[in-house]
Structures are given as C-alpha cells and as structure tokens.
Amino acid sequence: MKKKLLSRLLICSLIIQSVFSLSEILQLKDKIHASAATTGKSPFTSSTYTHSDTFNGYNIYHGIDVSKYNNNNGAIDWNKVKKAGVDFAIVRVGYRGYGKSGTLCTDPYYTANIEGALAAGIKVGVYYFTEALTTDEAREEAEFCISKIKDYDITLPVAIDYEFPTDGTNPIGRMYDAKLSKSTATANVKAFCAAVKKAGYTPLVYANKSDFSNLIDGKSIGNSYKVWIANYTTKTTYANKYEYWQYTSNGKVNGITGKVDCNFWYTKNNINDADVTASPVITPTSTPKPTTKPTVKPTAKPTTKPTVKPTTKPTVKPTTKPTVKPTAKPTTKPTVKPTTKPTAKPTTKPINTPDTSTKISAPKPFKTVSSAKSITLKWTAPKNVTGFEIYRRDYYDGDYKKIRTITNVKTQKYIDKNVEKNHEYYYRIRSTGSQSGTKIYSNWLSRTASAAQSSAVITTGPLKLLKNPSAQADALKTIPKNSILEYTGKTTFKNNTTFLHVNYHVKNKKYGCWLPADTTLKYYKGGTAKSSVKLLSEAKSITNALVNIPSGSYMAVLSTKKVGALKFYKVRYSDTTKSYVGYVSAKNIRLQ
C-alpha cells in the first residue's frame, strides 16, 4: 500500500511540474517586447545597457522626451520617429519662468508635438518644468499643465521636472535662490502630484540621481508616486524605487534633427492595451556597487572640478529669458506611459483621437474674418474626407466645446453669430472620415479671433507690454507715450477678468502681448504701408519727408485730407526711437 501511495504521489508531482513549466513558457512568450533580458542595446545609441535583475520578465519600452529645443523650427517627422522604434513620447507642455515673477509659460511646440505623436500612433505623456517655491505654486503649475492637455488623448503620466537651470556653470533660478529645504521641496513635488492625481491623471516625478538624493526625498516620493530617474550611464545604481530611466541625452532618432533624450520604461503590461492594469513601481532588490567613481554632475558648483563625464542629465536652460542667459539646453522629461490607469477620467472628455492607420488631412488653410457681430471661419476641404468638426473655447482658461458638425464636405465656411462684441474666442477644426465603418479624424488646426474690428491705438503714457494675460507676467517691453499698437480684442477669463490683447509692431514684424483692461488708449483706424513710403510734413505731392516708412509698417490713421485730385491720410507712425505725425499718399496705405 505504501509503495502504491508513493508511486501515485510521484506521478502527481510530475504532472504538476509539467503544467507549471508550460504556464511559465506561455507567460514568457506574452511578455517579450523590446527586451526581456538583463542587458540589451538601445536602437538610438548603439550602446548596451544593463537592466536591474528586478526587471527580469518585464516589457521594456523605448521612449523619448521632447521640447521646443528638439523641433528645429517645428520640423519633427513623427511618422519617421515611430518607424525608428519609439513607443512613447513625453512632451514638455510648459515651464515656470525662473525670474522673480515666475510666470507660467507654455512650450511653443507642445500642441504640434502632442498632435504629431498621437497621429503617428505614439503613446503620449507630458511634463512641466517647475520653479515652484510653495505648494500653492506647485498646484498652480499642475492645473496649468492639465488645462493645456485635457482635450488630448494623454494616456501616459503627467510629470513634474525638478532640477535647477544653470548659466552654463552654476545653478540659477527661483528655486535655487530660495534655498528651499529638502522637506519643503519634497512637499512641493508631492503637491503637484496630488493635483495631477485629483484630475484623473497618473503623476510622475523626474529628477537626476543626485537631485533625488540632495534636493528632494527620492525614497519618500517613490513610496507614493512613480519615479523617472535621469542617470547617464549604461548601468544605473539608483537604489530607490523607479519605473522609468532616462539613460542619455545624446540619442539619435530618425525624424529628429540633432540629439534627443532617450528612456526605458519597465512594465509587465502591454503598451497597446488601453485598459492596462498598472505594474507595480519596483525597487531593485540589490544595489550593485559601481565599478568606477559615479559620474554625477552636481546641481551646485563643485568645490573641485569634476574629472569624469557626468552621468546625470545636465541641468537645463528654461525657455523663458532668464536674468542670466543660460547656455545649456533644459532637460526634458522622459517620455513614458503611465503604469497605472488614471483613478478618474479627465474632467473633459478627450477630443483629439485621430486614427493612426489611415491619415486624413486637416482643412488647410484655416482663416477667420471678424466683425462686431460675427466671426466667419473659412477653410479648404482636403481629399478623402467626409466632413468637419468645429470646437470653440470661450475663455482663456475655459474648455473646448463642439459648436458644429458639418457632414457636407462642400461646406467650407461657418459663420459664428453667437458672439459678444470685443470678446476673444478660440477655435479648432478637424476633418472627419471613415475607415472600415469606423470614424477617423485629422489633426486639429487652431485660430484665435475676436468679435471686433482691429484698431490702431495710441498710448497716452508709458506702458509695460505683458507677455501673458496676467498682472504678474513678465514685460515684453516698456514703450513710451504716443507709441502705436494694434488692438485685436479682449482676452477674458472665466471669472470675468479681462486683458486687452494687442500687437506691438516693429517695422514689418509684430509681437502679441497684453495690457490691463483699464489701460487708457486712443483708438483710430489702422493702416499698413503697401510699400516703402515717405511720411510728409504737409499734404502735398512734393514736400520734405520727415522719415521713410518701411513696407509692411503699421500706423494709426488720424484723418483724411484731399488736395485737388489727390487723397492723403494724416497718420501717426512710430519707429523704435521716435513717434511722428505726418501725411502719406492714400494709394500707399492698406486700411484695416
């Protein structure tokens, strides 16, 4: 009996072992992606990287992070980037200026980068470059970032980039000057993350290895939120929890001119699974001792000159003009997909979900024509589309809402009469199409327009032109009395705070800026020089010229005067040093 029992137990044991072996094989097959080995080559550096043993069996996805510095005047070919092997991209949405005022700013290419990556089938996350001094400022940065992305299909984390910019040698900026304690800095980071989580997105914290140790509490942060470590080496020795590793700033990716930051993302899930359950944020089980002296660039000026190449990402130049001009490019955030599904849906349903297998074109060009009672949108229909969708945002800090669906592709104009005089509105339009019975979309085209005729305005005293519609915004320029501006409308916030939106003209160039709503100005018709023209001291065909006005210059038209068969405009014109009043021939001026 004992022999029979032992035989049966042995047979059962062999069967169980066989079943588990088969299960392990099937699981391993499902998990293989870019690399499931301990080491592997990056397609963007040709170097071999050693991954922590803790990540054995995980999928390892390849990503990049980008900002305006990677655009080379906007020219990122996202289709080539996708074909090069990029699975995800983390796009810089903006930054807080590191000057005293700490203005919140957007990256000028964040829209193009998000839409281009999504259209190419690349998963997208975003990051914000912080200079917050308090938890309130950190939450403000998070809310500002989320307000810029809520209309896009952002499925990867929203990250805070914590580091000091430099002037090329030493760290600078609001945070550095404030000498924040580690506990205060850590609280600011956590406040940003909490605001991101509350909005339904997955928070992520980016810093280099040194900063996670010296400036913020990397261990504490890693216990609550996902970590993105910057460590420029082939084998990171960071001892605390992390999920993403930025391993170089010198990657080469087809479709991007110049160097780009490259990242690994470790996860047990499939990046293409929209409802993926998060893999745990993991900590390496052991911290290997470095075989060479760690090559981490300090965030403050070292007492002795380093003798080795830094392995952490250098501190970066923010995109606002600093009080001291930095010479280094700002570090951008790694582009990684969140490993947790957002705990709540974003407050606004994403509306930018273009199909990735069949591309359709946006309705270019997209133009607006304004009056006090309506705003007319005009466009040209591309081929292979079935219609268009138009969205409008009524406030600077508002949400986009659909105002029209057009199913007749021959309709290429929409007159919006539901407008308020002088109020500024923000429009988006995209093409719609069909593929295998599924609706597909193009990228968005955007325009800003006011229910107002533009006017020339003359300043009644010195004025500070604001870079953004905020009383705390940095000044673009301070201009003297009798300067000429072009008024375009009123930028309005949901709380009914308003600013005057104006253009500042310098010869044939113009710069958008803002003034407080109570600014006193004198309003006139505006005109543009059709060609180079003389400003005359009198309304005569032959007279002395006060100054030559370059072609394309903007001026205020004060009155009209006829001399026989000739028609002249009395105008005020300002160059960069002086304001003039004189006459120009009407045939040389294009009235607005």
NORQUI-V191996 format. One line per field, one symbol per residue. ss: DSSP state (H for helix, E for strand, - for the rest). phi: phi as a letter, one per 20 degrees, with the letter a starting at -180 (. if undefined). burial: # if it has 24 or more other C-alpha atoms within 12 Angstrom, else .. A space follows every 10 residues. Layout:
BEGIN
ss: ???
phi: ???
burial: ???
END
This chain:
BEGIN
ss: -HHHHHHHHH HHHHHHHHHH HHHHHHHHHH H-------EE E------EEE --HHH---EE EEEEEE-HHH -------HHH HHH----EEE EEEEEE---- ---EEE---H HHHHHHHHH- --EEEEEEE- ----HHHHHH HHHHHHHHH- -E-----EEE E---EE---- EE-HHHHH-- -HHHHHHHHH HHHHHHHH-- --EEEEEEHH HHHH---HHH HHHH-EEEEE ---------- -E-EEEEEEE E--------E EEEEEEE--- ---------- -E-------- ---------- ---------- ---------- ---------- ---------- ---------- -E-------- ------EEEE ----EEEE-- ------EEEE EEE------- EEEEEE---- --EEEE---- --EEEEEEEE EEEEE--EEE E---EEEEEE ----EEEEE- --EEEE---- ----EEEEE- ---EEEEEEE EE-----EEE EEEEEE--EE EEEEEE---- EEEEEEEEE- --EEEE---- ----EEEEE- ---EEEEEEE EEE--EEEEE EEEE----EE EEEEEHHHEE E-
phi: .fffffffff ffffffffff ffffffffff efcfacefca eefdcmeedd eggfegnefc debcccbffe elmnedefff ffffoeebcd dfeaaegeff fmffcdffdf fffffffffe nefcccbcee cfdcffffff fffffffedf edeeddfddd edaefceocd fboffffflf ffffffffff fffffffffn defbddaegf ffeeecefff fffdcfcced bebebfdfee fbcccedadd fdcgocfneb fcbdcdbede feefdfefef fddgfbdfff fcggdeffed fffcffdcff eefffcefee fffcffddff fdefecefed fgfbfgfdfg ddcffdecec effefdcccd bfdbcddcbd fffmddrbcd dcdecgdedf cfdadddeff fcbbdeeecd gmfeccdccb edbbclndfc cefedcbdbd eaefcecdfe afceeefcfb feffefadde gmfdcdedqd ecefemfcce ecddeclddc cfbccgfefe cddbfdbcff bfbeeefcec fcafefaeef gnfdbeeead bdcmeedcde cdccdfcbdc cadcfgfedd fd
burial: .......... .......... .......... #.#####..# .####...## ##.####### ########## #....####. ##.####### ########## ########## ########## ########## #####.#### ########## ########## #######.## ######.... .#..###### #######.## ########## #########. ##.####### ########## ########## #######.## ########## #......### ###....... ...####### .........# ########## ##..##.### ########## ##...###.. ######..## ####.##### ##.####### ##..###### ########## #....#.... .#####..## ########## ###......# ########## #########. ..######## ..###.#.#. .######### ##.....### #######... .#####..#. #########. ..######## ......#### ..######.. .......### #####...## ######.##. ##
END
